[in-house]
């Protein structure tokens, strides 16, 4: 990510909106350059968090699939769990795809 201090801070502030930057400015004693650096750092932290959150989502989906596949298999059904209408009240059988 580019360092916001290499851009014109006034233009960035105008585009982001002063209200959006208010808390950053307050934390940086109204130093716009430092506030924009803090804003950029916050965006980097958020992006890193979303990357981990994406991995967690895949792990959870896989665990749900494993658990539901095991449940359906142990009940003696040959089809996939998403084809079991009993698991989805109100949905017609065969309306799910993997």
N, C-alpha and C positions, 0 to 999 in steps of 0.2 A: 504494500500500500504506500502511496506517495505521502510524504510528510506535508500536511496542510500548510505549514509555515512557508513552503516554497511557492504558494499561490497568494493572491491578493486577499488578505483576511477580510477586508470590508465587503468584497464581492461574495465570499463564502458566507459571511454572516447574513448578508442580504438574501442569499439563496436559501439558506437553511432556516431563516426566520429567527429574529432575536429572542422570541419566546422559547424556541427550541434550545437555544444555547444558554438561557438564563442560569440554570443550575451550574453549568460548566464555568460560566463567567464568575458566579458567586464563589465557587470553590477556588478560583484562580485570581481572586482579588481584581476582577475586571480586566485582566490581561488577556486580550483577545487571542494573541498568539499561543499562549499557554492553554487557554480554553479549547482552541481548535486542536492542539496536540492531545489534550485529554479526551476530546470527542473522538479523535482518530483511534486512540488507544482503546477506548470503550468499544468502538466498532470491531477492532481486532479481537478483543476478548469475546464479544458476542459471536463473531464468526467461528472462533475456536470452540465455543460452547455448542454451537449448532452442529459442528462436525461430530463432536462426541455424542450429541443427542441423536444424530442420524445413525450412528453405530448402535446405540442402545435400542433404537426403534427396530433395527434389523434383528438384533439378538432377541428381543421380545417377540417379534413376529415368528421367528424360527422356533422359539420355545413353545408358543401357543400352538403352532403347527404340529410340533412333536407330541405335545400333550393331547391334542384333539385326535391326531392320527392314532395314537396309542389307545385312546378311549374307544374310538370306533372299531379298531381292530380287535380289542379285547371283548367287544360286544358281538363279535362274529360277523361284522359287516365287511364286505369286500370293496365297497366303494369309498371314495374320499370323504372326509368329515364334512366338507362343504356341500356334499350332495345329500346330507342327512337332514331332512326337513324337520325332524324333531328338535334339532339344535337351533332352529331358526323359526320360531312360531310366527305365523303371519306371512312367511315367504313361501313361494311355490318351490318345490323340489327342482333342482337343475338350473336355478337362476343365478348361481354363483360360478365364478370361474377362478382359476388359480392364477 
